[in-house]
Amino acid sequence: MASSSQAWIESIAKHAIPPNASFPEGTGVYYIPNFVTVRGEITPKNVLLARELPAFVTSYPDIISRLKATEAFEGSPHGQPNHIIMNEYLPGQGIMPHEDGPAYHPVVATISLGGHALFHYFRYSPEGEGDAEDAEGAKEPSTSNHGRRIDPRPVLTVLLEPRSVVITTGTLYKTHLHGIRDITEDLFAPAKSDSKPRLHDLDVQLDNWELLADDDLKKAISEGKTIPRTTRYSLTCRDVARVASAGKLLGGLSKR
C-alpha cells in the first residue's frame, strides 16, 4: 500500500475523517479535528505488561479502531496502539520539550479533550551554534539527550482543539522534541489577510490554521484576542513492541 501523504488522505476520507490532514507537506504530522464526537505499565527493559484496554477506547467511541483506520500505525508491531496514557493539564501546566524514547514504535497519536493547547515541535541546536535561550524562554540553555541544546524557536506549532487528534511520525518524531508551554493563556497577533495568525510572544504561525474546525475560536484568534486555557485531558496513544504478561514476568523473576 502506498505510503505517500495522498494515500493517507484517501484512507482518512474513506473513514469519514476530514481529508486535508497533512500539513505542511512532508512533515509527517497530521491533524484531525473532531476526531471524537461531542457524545499499562512499561518495565525498565521497555516491556509492556499486558492488560485489557478500557471499554471507552475499544467499544464506544472505539478510539482504537478509529486510529487504526487512519493507517498511521500500519507499520507498527501490532498495527494499532496498545498503550494509552491519560494526563490532566490544569491552566498553567505544560510539559517540557522531550522525545518519547525507544520503547515505542515511531508514531504517536495525541487526542485532546476539554480545553485547547498549543503543541510545539523543537529541534536541537546545531553543534557550534551560540548559546541560545531554552525552549521556555529562560536565559540558561535547555539541555537534553546528554546535554544537547534545544533551539527555543519551534519548527512547527499546532493548535490542539478539544476532541482533535494530532499524529506525529517521521523526522519530527525521531529527531525532534515536542512540548506544551506552562502558561495560563495564549495571546495571538491579529491575523493579516495574506498570512496565518501568529503567537504574539513567540512570533510563530499556527501551522494547522486551515484545518481548525471551531469557527468561534478561529474568529477570536484572527481578531488577536487572548484565549485562556482551561483544564485539558490528553490520551497519548502508542504501540509498544515488546509485551509480556505479568504472570510470565513474575514467574521469571521468581526463578532468579
N, C-alpha and C positions, 0 to 999 in steps of 0.2 A: 504494500500500500504506500502511496506517495506520502512523503514526509514534509512537503512544502507547506507554507502557510495557507495556500489556496486549498489544499486538501483538508487542513484544519477547519477552514471556514466552511467548506462544503459539509464536513461532518457535523459541525456545530449547527448549521442551518437545518440539517435533517432532523435534529432533535429539538427543534423549536427554540433554540437559543439564539439571541441576536447575532447576525452574521459577521459584522466587522470587528472581530475580537482582537485581531493582531494590531499592535501599534508600537513604535513605528515599525515599518517593515524590517524584518530581520533581527529584531532584538531578542526574540524568544520569550517575550512577556505578552500575556493575553488577558484582557479584562472583559468580564461578562457581567453587566448589571442585572439586577432582579433574578439572580441565579436561584434564590429561594423565594417563593411567593410569599405574600403577606400572611396567608394562612400557614494505654499499655505501658507498659514499663519496658525499658531497654537496659540490658546488663552492661557492665564496663567493657565487655568484648563486642558490643554492638549487636547483641542478640535480643530479639523481641520476645517477651514472654507471651505466648498465645492466649487470647481471651476473646469472647464474643464482643463484637461492636454493638453499641446500644441500638434499640429499635428506631430511634429518631434519625439515624443516618443510614439504616438499611431497609426500613419499611416505609415510613412517611415522615418527611418528604423524600426519602430514598436518595440521600445525597451521594452515596457511593455509586449508584447506577448512573446518576447524572454526570458525575466526574468521569466515570469510565466511558460514557458516551462521547465526551469531548475528544477522546483518543490521546489525551495528554499523557496518560500512563501506559500507553500501548507497549512501549519497550521496557517497562519496569518488570521486576521478577514476578509479580502477581497480577499484573495488568490492571491494577486498581489500588487505591490506598488501603493499607492495613493498619495504619496508626494515625490517630487523631488526638491532638492536644487542644483543649479548650482553655482560653485565657480571658480574664476580665481586665479591662483597662479603664480606670476612672479618669476624669478630666485631670490633666497634668501628668499622667503616667504614660510612658512610652517604652521603647525597647532599643537599646544601643545598637549601632550597626554591627552585624555579625554574619557569619556564614553558618549554614545548617550542619555541616560536618559530614564525615564519610559513612555514617550509619545508614544514610538514606539514598535511594535512587535519586539522581539529579533532576527531580521535578517536585515542586511543592505548590499546593493549591491552598490559598488562604481565603476563607469565607468570613465576611463581616456581618455582624448582627448588632442591632441597637443604634449606636452612634456612628459617625463617619470618622475617618482618619486619613492622614497623608502618608503614603508609603514611599520612602526614598530608597533609591539604589545608589551605592557609592563604589568608587574604585579605590584601589591602593595607589598612593602617590608613587610615581616612578622613582627609582633609585637615583640619588643625586639631586633631586628637587629640593629647594629650600624648605626650611621648616614651615609647616602650614598649621593653621588652626585645626582643631579636631572637628569631627562631624557634628558636634553640638555647638560650635562657635566659641569654644573656650580658647584661652591663649596657649595652653600647652598642647602639643601634638598628641592626637589619639594614637594608641598603638594596639595592634592585634596581630595574631599569626606571627609570633616570635618578633614582635617589635616593629612590624611594618607600619608606616604612617598611612593614615586614611585621608584622602582628598576631601575637604569639607563641602565641596560643591557637588550636589547629586548629579549623576549622569542621566537619571530618569526619575520622574515624580508622578505618582499615581494617586488620584483621589479615590478612596475606597468608600463607596456608598453603602448604606445598610442593605443587606441581602445580596451583595455582589460577591464575585469571586475573582481573585487575581491569580493567574497561574504563571509561575516563574520556571523557565527552562534554560537550556543552553548556556552561553557565556555568562549571562547575568546571574545564573545560579552557581556556576562552577568557579568563577574568578572574581566575582563582585560580592559586596555586602549589601544587606538591606536592613532598614530600621525605621522607627517611628519616633519623632521628637517628643520630649516630655513637656508639652505646653498645654495650656487650657483653651486656646482659641487660635484660629487661623485667619490671618489678615491678608487680603488679596488686593493687588493694584487693579484699578478699573481696566476692563478689557478694551483693547483697541480693535478696530474693525479688521485689521489685517494680521492679527496675531492672537494667540491663545492667552487666557488670563495667566497672571504671574503671581507668585507668592511675594508679598511686599518685602520681607526681610531677607529672603534668600535670593530673590530675583531669578527664580527658575519658573518655567512654564508648567502648566498642567498637561502632561503628555497624553492623557486619555480624555481630554476635554470633549471631543466629538462623540465619545462613547457613553457619556453620562446620561442617565435616564430621568433624573429628578429635575423637572423644569424650574420649580421654585428655587431649588438650590443653585442651579445654573444662573438664574436671574440675579440672585443675591451676590454670587461671585462676580459676575460680569459688571455689577454696579460697584464693586470694590468694598463690599461690606465685610465686617468681621463675623466669622462663623464660630460660635462657641462649640467646644467639644462636649459631648455627653458620654455616659458610660457605654463602652463598646465591648462586645464579646467576639472573639475570633475562634474559628475552627481551623487549625493548621493540619492539613491532610498530606501524608507522605506514605511511601512504600518502603518498608524495612526489609532488606533482602533475607537476612538470617532470622528464622523464627524457631523457637523451641517451646515445648510445653513445660509448665512449671514443674510437673511431676518428674519429667526426664532430667531437668536441670538439677533439682534437689536430689534425685537419685544418684546422679553423677557426683555431686558434692559429697554424699554420704560414703562413697567408696574411696575417698581420698584418705 
